[in-house]
């Protein structure tokens, strides 16, 4: 992750620009007299573990009284997406 160091005064002049860069994956360190005062970084997205996902699916099965089955067309579309996906090529930002 790229890190940018910036003074409080410069940060105040273009806060919207800083937020835009954070959304692109840059970490911003706002300094007060060359000492770090604030760090801006993107929030971690909420993630669910596989075991949590399985537990939710099992609970849903018990609630419904039957095991849900994926629609055949949706399953085929999903398999095609997985087969044709390409590696992510994220640009490095200063």
PyMOL commands that set and color helices and strands:
alter all, ss='L'
color gray80, all
select helices_A, chain A and resi 8-13+15-23+50-64+72-84
alter helices_A, ss='H'
color red, helices_A
select strands_A, chain A and resi 3-7+27-32+35-40
alter strands_A, ss='S'
color yellow, strands_A
deselect
rebuild
show_as cartoon
